[in-house]
Amino acid sequence: MRAILIIVAVLVVLVVALLILGVTMSPRKPSESVTSGRAGGGGNVPFTLKSVFADGERIPVKYTCDGEDSSPPLSWEGQPEGVVSYVLIVEDPDAPMGTFTHWVIYNIPGELTSLPEGVPKKKETEFGLQGVNDFRRIGYGGPCPPPGKPHRYFFKLYALDSTLDLPPGARKGEVLRAMEGHVLAQTQLMGIYGRG
């Protein structure tokens, strides 16, 4: 009888543990926003980022160092309530020397829902302040991988509850530190590009 009670108790503990794990580890769709728990807007529309290429598709040559090297048009929807500004960071995690930063633009006005093609490569623009990329230049620097396997380029958009107290020309690390505690939601778009 005692053995049966022990088995029942173990089964109850396992069922409770599985229920807790099922609630806390429910999978998130890739297009859903990652929030800090304070986002409440967007209705039923997930926070998403779009461009002329779909997620996982090849980035057109025009937006690379083999073309015009201009930034691609971007648009987003489903932004949270209370957004004051946005930050956009574009990175290549497949670069030979580690993650390579291609674009840092911050204090994008909260009322904007898009960036046009070819944002001027200046520290201060009507679309926000631009930082220094890993080409050591201001503004967007397009994909320019070495020959071989295509690289992935992540366009990461963050919705913030404030603007950042940073001058133009900041580096990615400075922007990330200034953002801490202010991210309402984030989304991303990934494009690929290879040469040879």
URCORBEL-V228529 format. One record per pair of residues at least 24 apart in sequence whose C-alpha atoms are under 8 Angstrom apart, sorted by the first residue. I is the first residue (numbers start at 0). J is the second residue. D is the distance in Angstrom with one decimal. If there is no record, write none. Layout:
# URCORBEL-V228529
<<I	J	D> <I	J	D>>
This chain:
# URCORBEL-V228529
<<30	186	7.2> <30	187	8.0> <31	186	7.3> <32	184	5.9> <32	185	5.4> <32	186	5.3> <33	184	5.4> <33	185	5.3> <33	186	6.7> <34	182	7.3> <34	183	5.5> <34	184	4.1> <34	185	6.5> <35	182	6.4> <35	183	5.5> <35	184	6.4> <36	183	7.3> <37	183	6.0> <38	79	5.2> <38	80	6.2> <38	81	7.8> <38	183	5.3> <38	184	6.5> <39	79	5.7> <39	80	5.7> <40	77	7.2> <40	78	6.5> <40	79	4.0> <40	80	4.3> <40	81	8.0> <41	76	7.5> <41	77	4.0> <41	78	5.3> <41	79	5.3> <41	80	7.0> <42	77	7.1> <43	77	7.8> <44	76	7.3> <44	77	4.9> <45	76	7.4> <45	77	5.1> <45	78	7.8> <46	75	7.1> <46	76	5.6> <46	77	4.1> <46	78	5.3> <46	79	7.6> <46	184	7.6> <46	185	7.3> <46	186	6.2> <47	75	5.5> <47	76	5.7> <47	77	6.5> <47	186	5.8> <47	187	7.1> <48	73	7.0> <48	74	5.8> <48	75	4.5> <48	76	7.0> <48	156	7.4> <48	186	6.4> <48	187	6.1> <48	188	6.0> <49	73	5.7> <49	74	5.3> <49	75	6.1> <49	188	6.8> <50	74	6.4> <52	190	7.1> <53	188	7.7> <53	189	7.9> <53	190	7.4> <54	188	5.4> <54	189	5.1> <54	190	6.0> <55	188	7.8> <55	189	5.4> <55	190	5.0> <55	191	6.4> <56	189	7.7> <56	190	5.3> <56	191	6.0> <57	190	5.6> <57	191	4.7> <57	192	5.6> <58	190	5.5> <58	191	5.8> <58	192	5.8> <62	141	5.8> <62	142	7.5> <63	140	7.6> <63	141	4.2> <63	142	4.8> <63	143	6.3> <64	140	7.5> <64	141	5.5> <64	142	6.1> <64	143	5.4> <65	143	7.3> <68	139	7.8> <68	140	6.5> <68	141	5.2> <69	116	6.9> <69	117	4.7> <69	118	7.3> <69	139	7.0> <69	140	7.6> <69	141	7.0> <70	116	5.5> <70	117	4.7> <70	118	6.2> <70	139	5.9> <70	140	7.7> <70	141	7.1> <71	115	7.2> <71	116	4.8> <71	117	6.5> <72	113	7.4> <72	114	5.7> <72	115	4.6> <72	116	4.1> <72	117	7.4> <73	113	5.4> <73	114	5.1> <73	115	6.5> <73	116	7.6> <74	112	5.7> <74	113	4.0> <74	114	6.3> <75	112	5.4> <75	113	6.2> <76	112	6.7> <78	158	7.1> <78	184	7.7> <79	158	7.4> <79	183	6.9> <79	184	6.9> <81	160	6.0> <82	109	5.7> <82	158	5.9> <82	159	5.5> <82	160	5.0> <82	161	7.3> <82	183	7.3> <83	108	6.7> <83	109	4.5> <83	110	7.7> <83	158	7.6> <83	159	5.9> <83	160	5.1> <83	161	5.1> <83	162	6.4> <84	108	4.9> <84	109	4.2> <84	110	7.9> <84	158	6.2> <84	159	5.4> <84	160	6.8> <84	161	6.1> <84	162	5.6> <85	109	6.3> <85	156	6.8> <85	157	5.4> <85	158	4.7> <85	159	5.8> <86	156	5.8> <86	157	5.1> <86	158	6.8> <86	159	7.6> <87	154	6.9> <87	155	5.6> <87	156	4.6> <87	157	6.4> <88	153	8.0> <88	154	6.0> <88	155	5.2> <88	156	6.7> <88	171	7.7> <89	152	6.7> <89	153	5.4> <89	154	4.5> <89	155	6.1> <90	152	5.6> <90	153	5.3> <90	154	6.8> <91	150	6.8> <91	151	5.8> <91	152	4.7> <91	153	6.5> <92	150	7.8> <92	151	6.9> <92	152	7.4> <93	150	5.6> <93	151	6.5> <94	144	7.2> <94	150	7.4> <99	133	6.1> <100	132	5.4> <100	133	5.2> <100	171	7.6> <101	132	5.2> <101	133	6.3> <101	134	7.5> <101	139	6.0> <101	140	5.0> <101	141	6.4> <101	142	7.5> <102	129	7.9> <102	130	7.3> <102	131	7.4> <102	132	5.5> <102	138	5.8> <102	139	4.7> <102	140	6.3> <103	129	5.8> <103	130	5.0> <103	131	6.8> <103	132	6.5> <103	138	6.8> <103	139	7.5> <103	170	7.4> <103	171	6.4> <104	128	5.6> <104	129	4.3> <104	130	6.0> <104	138	7.3> <105	129	6.3> <105	130	7.8> <105	163	7.5> <105	174	7.7> <106	162	5.4> <106	163	6.3> <122	167	5.3> <122	168	5.8> <123	167	6.5> <128	166	7.9> <128	167	5.3> <128	168	7.4> <129	167	6.0> <129	168	5.8> <129	169	7.3> <130	167	6.2> <130	168	4.0> <130	169	4.5> <130	170	5.5> <130	171	7.3> <131	168	5.5> <131	169	6.1> <131	170	5.3> <131	171	7.6> <132	170	7.1> <132	171	7.7> <137	168	6.8> <142	192	6.8> <144	192	7.7> <144	193	6.4> <144	194	6.7> <145	193	7.8> <145	194	6.6> <146	193	6.9> <146	194	4.8> <146	195	4.9> <147	193	6.7> <147	194	6.3> <147	195	6.0> <148	193	6.1> <148	194	7.8> <149	191	6.2> <149	192	5.1> <149	193	3.7> <149	194	7.0> <150	191	5.5> <150	192	5.5> <150	193	6.0> <151	189	6.5> <151	190	5.9> <151	191	4.5> <151	192	6.7> <152	189	5.4> <152	190	5.2> <152	191	5.9> <152	192	7.7> <153	187	6.5> <153	188	5.8> <153	189	4.5> <153	190	6.6> <154	187	5.4> <154	188	5.1> <154	189	6.1> <155	185	7.2> <155	186	6.0> <155	187	4.4> <155	188	6.7> <156	185	5.6> <156	186	5.4> <156	187	5.9> <157	182	6.5> <157	183	7.5> <157	184	6.0> <157	185	4.3> <157	186	6.7> <158	182	5.8> <158	183	5.5> <158	184	5.3> <158	185	6.0> <159	183	5.4> <159	184	7.3>>
